[in-house]
Amino acid sequence: MIRENALTTDEYRWSIGDVEIAGPLVLGPMAGFTSPALRILCRRAGAHLVYSEMVAAQGIKHRNRKTFALLRTFDQEQPVAVQIFGGDPEIMADAVPFVEKAGAAIIDINMGCPVPKVLRSEGGAALMYDAERAVAIAAAVAERATVPVTCKIRAGVILGDSSYLDLALRLQDAGVAAVAIHGRTVKQGYCGDADHAHTKALVQALDIPVIASGDVFSPKLPASIIDDTGCAGVMIARGAVGRPWIFSQAKDVLAGREPSADPAPGTRMGIALCQAQMMALEIDEARAVHKMRAHLAWYTKGLPGGKRLRGAFNTIQSLGDMRGLMHDYVDYLAAKDVEPPPERAK
Ligand SMILES: Cc1cc2nc3c(=O)[nH]c(=O)nc-3n(C[C@H](O)[C@H](O)[C@H](O)COP(=O)(O)O)c2cc1C
């Protein structure tokens, strides 16, 4: 269905503090996934803003080499929000100059991650239980930063808990320039559906922009979430893994067009190879090839012979092996004259 009240691209422009964002489509932060390679691909596909994975403020304090590797950003991905986590206001604020030096256009504070490593730092979702600490961290980071500071929160601790509204208001007062909300509670983790009624409640409560996050797997959803909630941005996280072109499809919908079809298998392989090559420039080839396995599992989802292809990808050691397998696969499809996979853009 064509969206009747489609806005022009200009009408979707917004800003976070003084950083102008050309449209509403945002690549959400994902630990282990949103490295510069995926961020650059998503920007090229049409994402208007991209988030790094979370980076430990403690790691920055201890000048940890691996932590600093996670901070790297590139001109091609700007504007990029670099997300930090931690539970100590001073350590979080001390991380700011390093994050800015690494090229962050925006600094985001993780207030929603429920994994034990992050909870132990008293950061991430632990801050949803401790508004005082959350606000102290936001104030300290905003005070030190020369770039805008944002927070990514959950929709409360348990279902029915609306304390996130009060927390977000206090974050706004503390100098935060935008809030992203994953529409699930901390206790829900990833169970149940994300509820964007919380996004709407936040939009109504705050003067700063709100970004919706949760279950955006269809390119048609950003437009409808914006219509339903009035939010400024919509994050796509899991839906962009092995599928960066979802951003160009979502842009089609925002412009009032039907989303273009998913790329043909050969093109998908080319995009995946491009990601792997960029990753090999960021880290080393062996690690890039290993890390790409998780991405390739998604790039091959729904493709004819995808299961066998995934098995084969899990044994490769080099970019050359990857390229060879991809060529063989495309030849196999051509020889069999296999129908292209069914379109996933629903
Ligand atoms: C593998 C994985 C890693 C994630 N890492 C982060 C993270 O580092 N920081 C964060 O704020 N959220 C993180 N998230 C949460 C996502 O940003 C997003 O809010 C959540 O997955 C819901 O959106 P989606 O349904 O579009 O994936 C992660 C999610 C996944 C699946």
The ligand as an ORCA input file, in Angstrom:
! r2SCAN-3c Opt
* xyz 0 1
  C      23.190     -8.587     19.743
  C      22.619     -7.329     20.327
  C      23.477     -6.403     20.908
  C      22.958     -5.226     21.458
  N      23.826     -4.317     21.981
  C      23.349     -3.136     22.451
  C      24.240     -2.141     22.926
  O      25.473     -2.290     22.872
  N      23.692     -1.012     23.419
  C      22.341     -0.804     23.485
  O      21.886      0.247     23.942
  N      21.484     -1.714     23.000
  C      21.954     -2.864     22.488
  N      21.087     -3.770     21.981
  C      19.648     -3.444     21.922
  C      19.281     -2.855     20.556
  O      19.927     -1.617     20.321
  C      17.760     -2.642     20.430
  O      17.324     -1.691     21.361
  C      16.979     -3.932     20.641
  O      17.580     -5.025     19.990
  C      15.552     -3.804     20.114
  O      15.560     -3.370     18.776
  P      15.454     -4.380     17.485
  O      14.215     -5.184     17.702
  O      15.387     -3.439     16.316
  O      16.651     -5.255     17.516
  C      21.572     -4.965     21.443
  C      20.724     -5.910     20.853
  C      21.231     -7.075     20.302
  C      20.287     -8.057     19.671
*
